Amino acid sequence: MLSIALAVVATTARGTSLFADDTNAAPANTIDQKINQLDQEIRILKRQRELDQEQAQQQAEQAAQRARQTPIITAGPEGFALKSADGNSVLRLKGQLQADSRWYLDDNAHNGTDTFLIRRARPTLEGTFFRDFDFRLMPDFGNDSVALFDAYIEWRHWPWLKVRVGKFKPPVGLEQLQEDPYTEFAERGLPTDLVPNRDIGVQLGGDLWDGVVQYQAGVFNGVADGVNGGIDNGDAKYIEGRVFLEPFKKTDIEPLRGLGFGVAGTIGDQTGTATSPNLPSFKTVGQNAFFSYITSTNAPGASIANGRHTRLSPQGYYYWGPFGLLGEYVLSEQVVTRGASADRLRDIAWQVLGSFVLTGERASFKSVTPRKPFDLKKGDWGAFEVVARVGQLDVDNNTFPTFANPAASASMATEWGVGLNWYLNNNVRLYLDYEQTAFDGGAAGGKDRDTERVIFTRAQVKF
């Protein structure tokens, strides 16, 4: 108590009342104002945070929207592509270029010309719209000419049913169906002379059981053997189809997975005129004509197609490791007339082709993929493959002399060839081939046409 009393006295002595207001203390209304001010600032900060969050969410949504609308551009070994963000629409630019040379040996009759040439120059535009609709457009500028090879639309909602309409390869010849950059030799064998090259029509096709069975069936304008078809000059149409099986494709039996075999055929009516006979001429592997029918320009009266034309082609291949084997047989039968003469002529061609990849990569119907693409810095050289084949085309003997001149057209061509392929990578490939073709007939006086011996080289780029 004494201490309290002393404190009171001391305070009173300084002139300060014990019960007076503290002049340093803020008035009550000032404190309330500061509290209200702080509350208001907190509300403002909270609202600002909400606005920032809303803006961030809007920006994220806008970014996602732009991502959904921004196309995807890709470039690589398979070509160039422009794809929609949802993947439903794709535009692809591909192409192939083949720069060749041909050198004819012992060509005393000058049937061939030693030359450099652009064999194929094919820019290819492919695409997909609305996920299920594909198209392909492929012209060719090779051989100093312009031609349209592929121009079609295809609907492919299910793998077991595809509908293709336009111009494309009919489903007949096995080697003809092989894509041009993938053939083992620079030029296809003699059976290709007896099958259609391209035609216009509609085709149903698909793969069953994951590709174990493949089928195609269609209606086409119909073309003569070996022809790249265009506008049709007749009302009759061809029915063409193919069934191909790879029975061990999905099994664990490794030595038999690469076995495939099937049969293809066509049937239709072909009718020609003197100015458009709708009959074929046949070329050697060296691309020189060795057979043609009599036309109105080289004799009185012309041979013309005038009736049923059928083809039948059993075919198959076998690939196991670095080894490959391909074989096909083609029978083409056509009713031909010349004046009052008429006959059903049957031409036959076949070939057997073998390949072996020296560097051990897997052989296939498509192409060899080097394990170590060519790279001098790494000391890698790509893949090397040796190939060999033998084949024959036999023209019906009843063709001579009524429908074809035996002094100008051979009745048979028998060829064999060997080659070496160098796959630098998946895009660049070099060829070196030797082909030799012997003939029965085809020269004046009943003699045989001179044997054709030709060396091919090719530098190929495809993407």
C-alpha positions as CSV (number, residue, x, y, z in Angstrom):
1,M,0.0,0.0,0.0
2,L,2.9,2.4,0.8
3,S,4.3,2.0,-2.7
4,I,0.9,2.8,-4.2
5,A,0.5,5.9,-2.1
6,L,4.0,7.0,-3.1
7,A,3.2,6.5,-6.8
8,V,0.0,8.6,-6.4
9,V,1.8,11.3,-4.7
10,A,4.5,11.4,-7.4
11,T,2.0,11.5,-10.1
12,T,0.2,14.3,-8.5
13,A,3.4,16.2,-7.9
14,R,4.0,16.1,-11.7
15,G,0.6,17.7,-12.2
16,T,-1.1,14.7,-13.7
17,S,-4.5,13.5,-12.5
18,L,-4.8,9.8,-11.9
19,F,-8.2,9.7,-13.6
20,A,-7.5,12.0,-16.6
21,D,-7.7,10.7,-20.2
22,D,-4.5,9.4,-21.9
23,T,-3.7,11.9,-24.6
24,N,-1.6,9.3,-26.5
25,A,-4.5,6.8,-26.7
26,A,-6.5,6.9,-30.0
27,P,-10.1,7.8,-29.7
28,A,-12.5,4.9,-30.0
29,N,-13.9,6.2,-33.4
30,T,-10.4,6.3,-34.8
31,I,-9.8,2.6,-33.9
32,D,-13.1,1.6,-35.6
33,Q,-12.1,3.5,-38.7
34,K,-8.8,1.7,-38.9
35,I,-10.5,-1.7,-38.4
36,N,-13.0,-0.8,-41.1
37,Q,-10.1,0.3,-43.4
38,L,-8.2,-3.0,-42.8
39,D,-11.4,-5.0,-43.4
40,Q,-11.9,-3.1,-46.6
41,E,-8.3,-3.7,-47.7
42,I,-8.7,-7.4,-46.9
43,R,-11.9,-7.6,-49.0
44,I,-10.2,-5.8,-51.9
45,L,-7.2,-8.2,-51.7
46,K,-9.5,-11.2,-51.6
47,R,-11.5,-9.9,-54.6
48,Q,-8.3,-9.2,-56.4
49,R,-7.2,-12.8,-55.8
50,E,-10.5,-14.1,-57.1
51,L,-10.1,-12.0,-60.2
52,D,-6.6,-13.2,-60.7
53,Q,-7.8,-16.8,-60.3
54,E,-10.6,-16.2,-62.8
55,Q,-8.2,-14.6,-65.3
56,A,-5.8,-17.5,-64.9
57,Q,-8.6,-20.0,-65.5
58,Q,-9.7,-18.1,-68.6
59,Q,-6.2,-18.0,-69.9
60,A,-5.8,-21.7,-69.3
61,E,-9.1,-22.4,-71.2
62,Q,-8.0,-20.1,-74.0
63,A,-4.7,-21.9,-74.2
64,A,-6.4,-25.3,-74.3
65,Q,-8.8,-24.0,-77.0
66,R,-5.9,-22.8,-79.1
67,A,-4.2,-26.1,-78.6
68,R,-7.3,-27.9,-79.8
69,Q,-7.4,-25.6,-82.9
70,T,-3.6,-25.4,-83.7
71,P,-2.5,-27.9,-86.3
72,I,0.5,-30.2,-85.7
73,I,3.3,-30.0,-88.3
74,T,5.7,-33.0,-88.5
75,A,8.6,-33.8,-90.8
76,G,10.6,-37.0,-90.9
77,P,11.7,-40.1,-92.9
78,E,8.1,-40.8,-93.8
79,G,7.5,-37.4,-95.3
80,F,5.8,-34.2,-94.2
81,A,2.5,-34.0,-92.5
82,L,0.0,-31.4,-91.4
83,K,-2.4,-32.8,-88.8
84,S,-5.3,-31.2,-87.0
85,A,-5.1,-31.0,-83.2
86,D,-7.8,-33.6,-82.8
87,G,-6.1,-36.0,-85.2
88,N,-9.2,-36.4,-87.4
89,S,-7.7,-34.6,-90.4
90,V,-4.2,-35.2,-91.9
91,L,-2.5,-33.9,-95.0
92,R,0.7,-35.8,-96.0
93,L,3.3,-34.9,-98.6
94,K,5.3,-37.8,-99.9
95,G,7.3,-38.6,-103.0
96,Q,9.8,-40.8,-104.9
97,L,12.5,-40.0,-107.4
98,Q,14.4,-42.6,-109.4
99,A,17.4,-41.6,-111.5
100,D,18.4,-44.5,-113.7
101,S,20.9,-45.6,-116.3
102,R,20.6,-48.4,-118.9
103,W,23.6,-49.9,-120.7
104,Y,22.9,-52.5,-123.5
105,L,25.7,-55.0,-124.2
106,D,26.3,-56.5,-127.6
107,D,23.3,-54.7,-129.0
108,N,24.2,-55.0,-132.7
109,A,20.6,-54.5,-133.7
110,H,20.3,-51.3,-131.6
111,N,17.1,-52.5,-130.0
112,G,18.0,-50.4,-126.9
113,T,19.6,-47.0,-126.3
114,D,22.3,-46.5,-123.7
115,T,20.9,-43.6,-121.6
116,F,20.5,-41.8,-118.4
117,L,16.9,-41.1,-117.5
118,I,14.5,-40.1,-114.8
119,R,12.5,-43.3,-114.5
120,R,10.0,-42.0,-111.9
121,A,9.3,-38.6,-110.4
122,R,6.2,-38.9,-108.3
123,P,5.1,-36.3,-105.8
124,T,2.3,-37.8,-103.8
125,L,-0.4,-36.1,-101.8
126,E,-2.3,-38.2,-99.3
127,G,-4.7,-37.2,-96.6
128,T,-7.5,-38.1,-94.1
129,F,-10.7,-36.2,-93.4
130,F,-13.2,-36.8,-90.6
131,R,-11.0,-39.8,-89.4
132,D,-12.5,-42.4,-91.8
133,F,-12.0,-40.9,-95.3
134,D,-8.6,-41.1,-97.1
135,F,-7.4,-39.9,-100.4
136,R,-4.4,-40.2,-102.6
137,L,-3.2,-38.2,-105.6
138,M,0.0,-39.3,-107.4
139,P,1.0,-38.0,-110.9
140,D,4.3,-39.1,-112.5
141,F,6.7,-36.8,-114.4
142,G,9.2,-39.5,-115.3
143,N,10.3,-40.6,-118.8
144,D,9.8,-37.0,-120.1
145,S,6.0,-37.4,-119.9
146,V,3.2,-36.6,-117.5
147,A,0.7,-39.3,-116.5
148,L,-1.8,-39.8,-113.6
149,F,-1.3,-43.0,-111.7
150,D,-3.3,-42.8,-108.5
151,A,-6.3,-40.6,-107.8
152,Y,-8.8,-42.2,-105.4
153,I,-10.9,-41.8,-102.3
154,E,-11.3,-44.6,-99.7
155,W,-13.6,-45.0,-96.7
156,R,-12.1,-47.3,-94.0
157,H,-14.2,-47.2,-90.8
158,W,-13.6,-51.0,-90.2
159,P,-10.4,-52.9,-91.0
160,W,-12.5,-55.7,-92.6
161,L,-14.3,-53.4,-95.0
162,K,-12.8,-50.6,-97.1
163,V,-14.4,-48.9,-100.1
164,R,-12.1,-47.3,-102.7
165,V,-13.3,-45.3,-105.7
166,G,-11.1,-43.8,-108.4
167,K,-7.9,-44.7,-110.2
168,F,-5.5,-47.2,-108.6
169,K,-3.9,-50.6,-109.0
170,P,-6.4,-53.4,-109.6
171,P,-5.9,-56.4,-107.3
172,V,-4.2,-58.8,-109.7
173,G,-0.4,-59.1,-110.1
174,L,1.7,-59.7,-107.0
175,E,4.8,-57.8,-108.0
176,Q,2.7,-55.1,-109.6
177,L,0.9,-54.6,-106.2
178,Q,4.3,-54.2,-104.6
179,E,5.1,-50.4,-104.2
180,D,7.6,-49.1,-106.8
181,P,10.3,-48.2,-104.3
182,Y,10.2,-51.7,-102.8
183,T,10.7,-54.0,-105.8
184,E,13.9,-56.1,-105.6
185,F,14.9,-55.3,-109.1
186,A,14.9,-51.9,-110.9
187,E,12.2,-53.2,-113.3
188,R,9.4,-55.7,-112.7
189,G,9.5,-59.1,-114.3
190,L,7.6,-60.5,-117.3
191,P,4.3,-61.4,-115.5
192,T,3.6,-57.7,-115.1
193,D,3.1,-57.5,-118.9
194,L,-0.1,-59.6,-118.5
195,V,-1.8,-57.7,-115.6
196,P,-3.4,-54.3,-115.5
197,N,-1.2,-51.4,-114.4
198,R,-3.9,-48.9,-113.2
199,D,-7.6,-48.8,-113.9
200,I,-10.7,-46.7,-112.8
201,G,-13.4,-48.4,-110.7
202,V,-14.8,-49.1,-107.3
203,Q,-13.4,-51.8,-105.0
204,L,-14.3,-53.4,-101.7
205,G,-11.5,-54.8,-99.6
206,G,-10.2,-55.4,-96.1
207,D,-8.2,-57.5,-93.6
208,L,-9.7,-60.3,-91.6
209,W,-8.3,-61.8,-88.4
210,D,-5.6,-59.1,-88.1
211,G,-4.5,-59.5,-91.7
212,V,-4.4,-63.3,-91.8
213,V,-6.8,-63.0,-94.8
214,Q,-6.8,-60.1,-97.2
215,Y,-9.4,-59.7,-99.9
216,Q,-10.3,-57.2,-102.7
217,A,-13.1,-57.3,-105.2
218,G,-14.2,-54.6,-107.6
219,V,-15.7,-53.4,-110.8
220,F,-13.5,-51.6,-113.2
221,N,-13.6,-50.1,-116.7
222,G,-11.2,-52.8,-117.9
223,V,-7.9,-52.4,-119.7
224,A,-5.6,-54.4,-121.9
225,D,-2.6,-56.2,-120.3
226,G,0.0,-53.8,-118.9
227,V,-2.0,-50.7,-119.5
228,N,-2.4,-47.6,-117.3
229,G,-6.1,-47.0,-117.9
230,G,-7.9,-43.8,-118.5
231,I,-11.2,-42.9,-120.2
232,D,-13.1,-46.1,-121.2
233,N,-14.2,-46.5,-124.8
234,G,-16.6,-49.4,-124.2
235,D,-19.7,-50.2,-122.2
236,A,-18.5,-53.5,-120.8
237,K,-16.9,-53.6,-117.4
238,Y,-14.5,-56.0,-115.7
239,I,-15.0,-57.9,-112.4
240,E,-11.6,-58.3,-110.6
241,G,-10.7,-59.8,-107.3
242,R,-8.0,-61.3,-105.1
243,V,-7.8,-63.4,-101.9
244,F,-4.4,-63.6,-100.1
245,L,-3.7,-65.6,-97.0
246,E,-0.9,-65.4,-94.4
247,P,-2.0,-68.3,-92.2
248,F,0.9,-68.3,-89.7
249,K,1.1,-64.5,-89.4
250,K,-0.2,-64.4,-85.8
251,T,1.4,-67.7,-84.6
252,D,4.6,-68.4,-82.7
253,I,5.9,-70.5,-85.6
254,E,8.7,-68.1,-86.6
255,P,9.9,-69.9,-89.8
256,L,6.3,-69.8,-91.2
257,R,5.2,-66.3,-90.3
258,G,6.4,-64.8,-93.6
259,L,4.5,-67.3,-95.7
260,G,1.7,-65.9,-97.9
261,F,-0.2,-67.2,-100.9
262,G,-3.3,-66.4,-102.8
263,V,-5.1,-66.2,-106.2
264,A,-6.3,-63.3,-108.3
265,G,-8.4,-63.1,-111.4
266,T,-10.4,-60.8,-113.8
267,I,-13.2,-61.3,-116.2
268,G,-14.7,-58.9,-118.7
269,D,-15.3,-58.1,-122.3
270,Q,-12.8,-56.1,-124.3
271,T,-13.9,-54.7,-127.7
272,G,-11.6,-52.6,-129.9
273,T,-11.5,-50.8,-133.2
274,A,-9.0,-50.4,-136.0
275,T,-7.8,-47.1,-134.5
276,S,-8.1,-48.3,-130.9
277,P,-7.6,-52.1,-130.9
278,N,-7.4,-52.5,-127.1
279,L,-4.7,-55.1,-127.4
280,P,-1.3,-55.1,-125.5
281,S,2.3,-55.0,-126.6
282,F,4.9,-56.7,-124.4
283,K,8.1,-55.3,-123.2
284,T,11.3,-56.9,-122.0
285,V,12.7,-56.2,-118.6
286,G,15.0,-53.8,-120.5
287,Q,11.8,-51.9,-121.5
288,N,12.1,-52.7,-125.2
289,A,9.0,-54.0,-127.1
290,F,9.4,-57.6,-128.3
291,F,5.8,-58.3,-129.2
292,S,2.9,-56.4,-130.7
293,Y,-0.2,-57.3,-132.7
294,I,-0.7,-56.3,-136.4
295,T,-2.2,-52.9,-136.6
296,S,-3.8,-51.0,-139.5
297,T,-0.6,-48.9,-139.8
298,N,1.7,-51.8,-140.5
299,A,-0.5,-54.2,-142.5
300,P,-3.9,-54.4,-144.2
301,G,-6.5,-55.0,-141.5
302,A,-5.9,-54.8,-137.8
303,S,-6.0,-57.3,-135.0
304,I,-8.5,-56.1,-132.4
305,A,-9.9,-57.3,-129.1
306,N,-13.4,-58.6,-129.7
307,G,-14.8,-60.5,-126.7
308,R,-14.2,-62.2,-123.4
309,H,-10.9,-61.4,-121.6
310,T,-10.0,-63.3,-118.5
311,R,-6.9,-63.5,-116.3
312,L,-5.9,-65.9,-113.6
313,S,-2.9,-65.5,-111.3
314,P,-1.9,-67.8,-108.5
315,Q,0.9,-66.1,-106.4
316,G,2.8,-66.3,-103.2
317,Y,5.9,-65.3,-101.2
318,Y,7.9,-66.5,-98.3
319,Y,10.2,-64.5,-96.0
320,W,12.2,-65.8,-93.1
321,G,15.0,-63.7,-91.6
322,P,17.2,-62.4,-94.3
323,F,15.8,-64.8,-97.0
324,G,13.0,-63.9,-99.3
325,L,11.2,-65.8,-102.2
326,L,8.5,-64.5,-104.5
327,G,6.7,-66.4,-107.2
328,E,3.7,-65.7,-109.5
329,Y,2.0,-67.2,-112.6
330,V,-0.3,-65.2,-114.9
331,L,-2.6,-66.6,-117.6
332,S,-4.3,-64.0,-119.8
333,E,-6.9,-65.2,-122.4
334,Q,-8.4,-62.8,-124.9
335,V,-10.7,-63.2,-128.0
336,V,-9.0,-61.5,-130.9
337,T,-10.2,-61.0,-134.4
338,R,-8.7,-59.8,-137.7
339,G,-11.0,-59.6,-140.6
340,A,-12.8,-62.9,-140.8
341,S,-10.4,-64.7,-138.5
342,A,-11.0,-65.0,-134.8
343,D,-9.4,-67.0,-132.0
344,R,-9.2,-67.2,-128.3
345,L,-5.5,-66.6,-127.6
346,R,-3.9,-67.6,-124.3
347,D,-0.6,-66.0,-123.1
348,I,1.2,-67.2,-120.1
349,A,4.0,-65.7,-117.9
350,W,5.7,-66.7,-114.7
351,Q,8.7,-65.8,-112.5
352,V,10.5,-66.9,-109.4
353,L,12.5,-64.3,-107.5
354,G,14.9,-64.9,-104.6
355,S,16.6,-62.4,-102.3
356,F,19.1,-62.5,-99.4
357,V,20.1,-59.7,-97.1
358,L,23.9,-60.0,-96.6
359,T,24.0,-57.8,-93.5
360,G,21.4,-59.9,-91.7
361,E,18.3,-57.6,-91.7
362,R,14.9,-59.1,-92.1
363,A,13.6,-59.4,-95.7
364,S,10.0,-58.5,-96.4
365,F,7.5,-57.7,-99.2
366,K,7.9,-54.0,-98.4
367,S,11.5,-53.1,-97.9
368,V,14.7,-53.8,-96.0
369,T,15.2,-51.6,-92.9
370,P,19.0,-51.1,-92.1
371,R,19.9,-51.8,-88.5
372,K,22.7,-49.3,-88.9
373,P,22.0,-46.6,-91.5
374,F,24.8,-45.3,-93.5
375,D,27.0,-42.9,-91.5
376,L,30.7,-42.4,-92.2
377,K,31.4,-40.9,-88.8
378,K,30.2,-44.0,-87.1
379,G,31.6,-46.4,-89.7
380,D,28.1,-47.7,-90.6
381,W,27.2,-48.7,-94.1
382,G,23.5,-49.6,-94.2
383,A,22.2,-52.9,-95.5
384,F,23.2,-54.9,-98.6
385,E,21.0,-57.4,-100.4
386,V,21.6,-59.8,-103.4
387,V,18.7,-60.8,-105.7
388,A,18.2,-63.2,-108.5
389,R,15.3,-64.2,-110.7
390,V,14.2,-66.2,-113.7
391,G,11.0,-65.8,-115.7
392,Q,9.3,-66.3,-119.0
393,L,6.5,-65.0,-121.2
394,D,5.0,-67.4,-123.7
395,V,2.7,-65.9,-126.5
396,D,0.0,-68.3,-127.8
397,N,1.4,-70.0,-131.0
398,N,-2.0,-69.4,-132.7
399,T,-1.2,-65.7,-132.7
400,F,1.2,-66.2,-135.6
401,P,1.1,-65.3,-138.4
402,T,-2.6,-64.2,-138.5
403,F,-2.6,-61.7,-135.7
404,A,1.1,-60.9,-135.2
405,N,4.1,-60.9,-137.6
406,P,6.6,-63.5,-136.5
407,A,9.4,-61.6,-138.3
408,A,8.8,-58.6,-135.9
409,S,7.3,-60.2,-132.7
410,A,8.9,-63.0,-130.7
411,S,6.7,-65.8,-129.5
412,M,8.6,-66.3,-126.3
413,A,10.9,-64.4,-124.0
414,T,12.9,-66.1,-121.3
415,E,14.9,-63.9,-118.9
416,W,17.1,-64.2,-115.9
417,G,18.8,-61.6,-113.8
418,V,21.0,-60.9,-110.7
419,G,21.4,-57.7,-108.7
420,L,22.8,-56.0,-105.7
421,N,20.8,-53.5,-103.6
422,W,22.4,-51.0,-101.1
423,Y,20.0,-49.6,-98.6
424,L,21.8,-46.6,-97.1
425,N,18.8,-45.8,-94.9
426,N,15.0,-46.0,-95.1
427,N,14.9,-43.2,-97.7
428,V,17.9,-43.7,-100.0
429,R,18.7,-46.9,-102.0
430,L,21.1,-47.8,-104.8
431,Y,20.5,-50.6,-107.4
432,L,22.9,-52.5,-109.7
433,D,21.2,-55.1,-111.9
434,Y,22.2,-57.3,-114.8
435,E,19.3,-58.8,-116.9
436,Q,19.5,-61.1,-119.9
437,T,16.5,-62.1,-122.1
438,A,16.5,-64.6,-124.9
439,F,13.8,-64.9,-127.6
440,D,12.1,-67.4,-129.8
441,G,11.5,-65.8,-133.1
442,G,11.0,-62.1,-133.6
443,A,13.5,-61.6,-136.4
444,A,13.4,-61.8,-140.2
445,G,13.8,-65.1,-141.9
446,G,12.4,-67.1,-139.0
447,K,15.4,-66.3,-136.9
448,D,15.5,-65.5,-133.2
449,R,15.7,-61.9,-132.0
450,D,19.1,-61.0,-130.6
451,T,19.5,-61.8,-126.9
452,E,19.0,-58.6,-124.8
453,R,21.7,-57.9,-122.2
454,V,21.4,-54.8,-120.1
455,I,22.9,-53.3,-117.0
456,F,20.7,-51.1,-114.8
457,T,21.8,-48.6,-112.2
458,R,19.4,-46.6,-110.0
459,A,19.7,-44.0,-107.3
460,Q,16.4,-43.7,-105.5
461,V,15.0,-41.4,-102.9
462,K,11.6,-41.9,-101.3
463,F,9.8,-40.3,-98.4
